Amino acid sequence: MVASTLRITQDDKVLQGAVGQVRRVEWKGQSAVEKRFADAARHDVEVLALRALAEQGLPVPKLLLVRADSILMTLMPGDRVDSDSSERRVQRLRVSGSWLRRLHSLPAPPRLPPAPNDAGIIARYRDAGGPPLPLAVPPAHPAVFCHGDWTAGNLLAIGSDITAVLDWEAAHLGDPLRELARAAWGSSLDDERSADALIEGYGADPAAVRAWFPIHAAELWLWFTEAGPPEYLERLTTKLKEWP
């Protein structure tokens, strides 16, 4: 039986990404990670993505066991990209840009969800009374295999090497520059140099990537209005009021 071979360890630290309900376990004599999902659709997407990437050369966990509400996967080496100095973080993000480009070159598995509705994001943002932003959907590029949440918290590293890309539950078929821009703009909130590092590592046109930044600013502002915390919303609102 499954229960007889799985043992929870005493390590309470979230080991992979920033997702809740992730715990370290022992599985058939090896350390592993169990991830539980409240949303069945996200469970299915993560399984779909990890199966598609199993032999593609990206540093991703290997699926060990798939159950209806959880998955068991290998424990990946390394620490979060943002666990070291700011200089090392920027260096690691630059390296991660090349991995993101590699992902975008791989064949996408069937049944991946579509990209977010950007026109809908703009409409919701304006209806919610967000600070004025130069909102427009940039010209589209052919849709590719996207991770969906390429952030420092979902990347592990040893030294300057990326050792794991985690949390594939938001994977989708989408615009590659949209995804790169989301990663670049989000990382720039902690360090302005991070955006340039990611874009350089990916090898994209900075102007084309930055054209997506207002969309991601609006998307994050909407997230904070719905999920909080209030102080994050206040801080972001102040930043967006100063948008150049």
PyMOL commands that set and color helices and strands:
alter all, ss='L'
color gray80, all
select helices_A, chain A and resi 2-4+40-52+81-83+86-105+118-127+152-154+176-188+193-202+206-210+213-227+230-241
alter helices_A, ss='H'
color red, helices_A
select strands_A, chain A and resi 6-8+22-27+30-36+63-66+70-74+79-80+144-146+155-158+161-165+172-174
alter strands_A, ss='S'
color yellow, strands_A
deselect
rebuild
show_as cartoon
